[in-house]
């Protein structure tokens, strides 16, 4: 009984932390990819002032953000199911 409550609570805490990381990586996805999307040509952008070529690799942050969101949802549902199964028995 106590272990089920601890397990469920622990999974919900991990789920909330994962959701926080999802928000952080979502913000990084915006800063490194979505903000610069209009200026990329064929996956690259040449800054004539600095002479640097930027590559279109910020989309990795979007993949990471979506993965963390999925993990967070799965952990939250698992914790709810464990708690619900304990109440039912």
N, C-alpha and C positions, 0 to 999 in steps of 0.2 A: 504494500500500500504506500509506504513512504518512498520506496525506490521508484515506483511508478511516477509519483509526484515530482521527485527530483529529476528523473529522466525527462519527463515532459517539460518541466521548467528549464532544464539545461538546454534542451533542443530549441525551445522558444528564444532563449537568450542568444544562442548561436545563430538562430534565424534572424534576429534583430541586428546582430553584428554583421552578418552577411548582407543584410539589406542596406546597412550603412556603407559598407564597401561598394555595393552596387551603385548607390548614389554618388559616391566619390568617383568611381570609374566612369559613371555617366557624365559627370561634370568634366572630367578629363577628355572624354570622347568629344564633348562639345568644344572644349578649348583647343584641342589638337587636330580635330577633323572637320566637324560641322561648320565651325566658324570660317574655315579656309576653303571649304568645298567649291565656292564659285571661282576661285583663282587657279585651281589646279587644272592643268592641261595635260592629258595623257598620264595622269598620276604624278606629275611633277610641277613645281612652281619655281621659277627663277626670280630671285630678288635682285633687281639691277643695282640697288643702292649698296648692298653688301657683297654682291657677287656670289651668293650662296644658292644652291639648288636644294629645295625642300621636296621630300618624297611623300607620297600619299600613304603613310603607314599608320596613321592615327585611328584607322578603322578597327584596329585590334582592341582598342579601349571599348568600343561598342559591343564587340563579341564578348569581352570579359564582363561588361555590365549586364548583358542579357543572361549570361551563364550564372552570374551571382544572383540575379533576380530569380531565376528558375530554382537554384539551390535553396534560396531563402523560402520560397513558396513550398517546396517539397518538404523541407524541415518543419515548417509551421504546420502543414497538414498532417505530417507524421506525428508530431507532438499532440495535436488535437485528436487524432485517431487513437493514440495510446491512452490518452486520458479518457476518451469516450468508451473505449473497450473496457477500461477498469471500472467505470461507472455501471456498465451494462452487466457485469458479472457479479 
